[in-house]
């Protein structure tokens, strides 16, 4: 599983990365987490507001810091 955190590296992006790691730990799952900070690459995903969360190349959240329980639900889908 590959997870990408899209954003400039702001506080919200850092918090989303932490919440994602917490969700993975709670589920006992392993994944590669990549932080994408290049604005052209972020724009290629079609999102206008960061932070964004991409799981296996599918945008599942953007414009907010998803809570660990929300991310758990996204990972189970």
C-alpha positions as CSV (number, residue, x, y, z in Angstrom):
1,X,0.0,0.0,0.0
2,X,1.2,3.5,-0.9
3,X,0.0,6.6,0.9
4,X,0.8,10.1,-0.1
5,X,0.4,13.3,2.0
6,X,0.0,16.2,-0.3
7,X,0.9,19.7,0.9
8,X,3.6,22.3,1.5
9,X,4.8,20.8,4.8
10,X,2.6,23.1,6.9
11,X,1.3,22.2,10.4
12,X,-1.9,20.6,8.9
13,X,0.2,18.4,6.6
14,X,2.4,17.2,9.5
15,X,-0.7,16.5,11.6
16,X,-2.3,14.5,8.7
17,X,0.9,12.4,8.4
18,X,0.8,11.7,12.2
19,X,-2.8,10.8,12.1
20,X,-2.2,8.5,9.1
21,X,0.7,6.7,11.0
22,X,-1.6,6.3,14.0
23,X,-4.3,4.8,11.9
24,X,-1.9,2.4,10.3
25,X,-0.5,1.4,13.7
26,X,-4.1,0.8,15.1
27,X,-4.9,-1.5,12.2
28,X,-1.5,-3.2,12.3
29,X,-1.0,-2.3,8.7
30,X,2.2,-1.4,6.9
31,X,2.4,1.2,4.1
32,X,4.9,3.5,2.4
33,X,4.1,7.1,3.3
34,X,5.4,9.7,0.9
35,X,5.2,13.5,1.5
36,X,4.6,15.3,-1.8
37,X,5.4,19.0,-1.6
38,X,5.8,19.9,-5.3
39,X,2.8,22.1,-6.2
40,X,2.7,20.9,-9.8
41,X,2.5,17.3,-8.7
42,X,-0.2,18.2,-6.1
43,X,-2.2,20.0,-8.8
44,X,-2.0,16.9,-11.0
45,X,-4.2,15.1,-8.4
46,X,-6.9,17.8,-9.1
47,X,-7.1,19.1,-5.5
48,X,-7.2,22.8,-4.8
49,X,-6.8,22.8,-1.0
50,X,-4.2,21.0,1.0
51,X,-3.5,18.8,2.9
52,X,-4.5,15.9,0.7
53,X,-4.5,12.2,1.4
54,X,-3.9,9.7,-1.4
55,X,-4.2,6.0,-0.9
56,X,-2.9,3.8,-3.8
57,X,-3.2,6.8,-6.2
58,X,-6.8,7.6,-5.2
59,X,-7.5,10.9,-3.5
60,X,-9.6,10.1,-0.4
61,X,-9.4,13.4,1.5
62,X,-8.3,17.0,0.9
63,X,-8.7,20.4,2.5
64,X,-8.8,19.1,6.1
65,X,-6.9,17.1,8.6
66,X,-8.6,13.7,8.7
67,X,-8.8,12.2,12.2
68,X,-7.3,8.7,12.8
69,X,-10.7,7.0,13.0
70,X,-11.7,8.6,9.6
71,X,-8.4,7.4,8.1
72,X,-9.1,3.9,9.5
73,X,-12.4,3.9,7.6
74,X,-10.7,5.0,4.4
75,X,-8.0,2.3,4.7
76,X,-10.6,-0.4,5.2
77,X,-12.4,0.4,1.9
